Amino acid sequence: MNTLRATGYLRPLNRHQASEHLIVASDGHCYSVNLEERWGTESSILNAVGSCLCQVAEIETAAPAILNVDADLIALGMSGGTTDLGGAYLGKRYPVDPETTAIYDFLPDILLAKVKTRADFWKMISIDLWLGNPRASKALFYREAPESQSFRSTMVFRSARGPIVGCAAGRGKAELPSLTIGHYCGNGGSATAERVAAMLVAMNSTDVEALLEDLLGDSIDRFASTIGRVVRDLTAGREAIFMQLPEMSQALQHRVDAVKSGRIGPHTEVAGADLAGAFFNSLKATA
């Protein structure tokens, strides 16, 4: 994982999550940065793992990087910003330049059919389920080209704050936000979610440790105790976590099939009990 220097502050992100900010890095790309979680905390490491797992599952993902952020830069950019926020943070790279290209965190159902990467929604069910992350992951949408009628989605993995929670089967269903069937119609299907789950179940503790070593590089010794907790929590009881996945994903598949056959309307919402994982989608038009 690259280590970069923050060179500019653009703006805060997501009115309801004031800790998220859009920052320009020394590679010229824009990154979403949570200024409440310095790099090396359990939550930040889990975020990096989630982002990397998305890449392994071939999900179009906001790639992670470590950003060294100067406190003066934050103070200049933030209204009422403080000078005690400098340090290293985990950043997630935006797929396009948000200063020149419109990025949306919500699309109406009529436009979801034009999203070319909808199979990624199925894949994310398994990753969010394993990492106990039902409300945090976010989808960003942008046009394939300035004049194109087609869209692509990029998944921004954002774990819940605090320690990793053991996601026992059935945990948190009532908290899942509703997604319309339109997110799942088209490419993919329940078999896609189950293939990703099989890949995750096949990962042993050594595989997880190797993933963390690749992510942390030379700084791995500094976070040895945190890494140990992450590895233990991610590998303990993993098969039990996925026991309900086939039933959940197939129930969702049945509803998608019903929409395709015209038996229910395309705007039918998915009940929380039908989903194993979902995405936080603000109704604000642009990210």
C-alpha positions, 0 to 999 in steps of 0.5 A: 500500500502506497504512502503519500503526502496530502497536498490540498484540502477540498471539502468535507464529505457526507453531511451526516458523517462529519469526519469524512473529508476529501483531500488531494494527495501527492499522486494527484488523486483525491482521497476520502479520509476519516479524520477521526481514525488515525492509521494504525487503529483497529478500525483503520486496519479493518478498513484497509483489509476490507478495501483489499478484499474488494480488490481480491473479489474484483470489485471496482473499489476505492483503492486504499493508501496511507496519507500523511496529513499536515495539521496546518493543511487541515486547519486552513481547509476546515472551517474552525479546523483544529491543529491537532489532527495532523498525522497518518490516515487511511485514504480511499482514492476516488475513481475520477476527479470530483472537481471535474466529473460529477460523482453521485452517491444515489441513483434513481431506479430508472438509472440503475439499469445503466450501471455496468458494475451491478454484479459488485452489489452481490459480491459486497454482500459476502464481504460486508457480512464477514466484516460485520459491516451492514451499514458502512460501505458506500457506492459512488456512481459516475458516468463512463465518459462525459457524454455517456448514458452508462454509469459505473459504480465504485465501492468505498469500504467503510467499516463501523467505528470501534472494535470488530464485532463478531457478526453472529448469524442473524445479527443486525438485520433490523439495522440494514437499510433498504435497497431497491431490487434495481441494485441487483437486477441484471449482472450477477446473482446469488451464485456470485455472492456465494462464490465470494463467500467460498473464497473468504471461507477458504482464507486461513489465518496465514492468508489474512496475516499475509494480506496485512503484511502486504498492506502495512509493509515496514510498519507492521511491527508497530501494529503487531498487537492490533494485527493479532486481534484483527486476525483472530476476530476475522478468522474466528467463527467465520463459517458460522457467519456464512451459514445463512448466506445461501438462504439470504442471497437466494431469497433476494434472487427470487425477488429479483426474478419476480421483478424480471418476470413482471410479478412485482413492480420494479420499485419494490424495496428489499426488506432488511431480513432479506439482505446479508449486507447493504450500502449506505446511500445518502439521498444527496445527489453528489458526493 
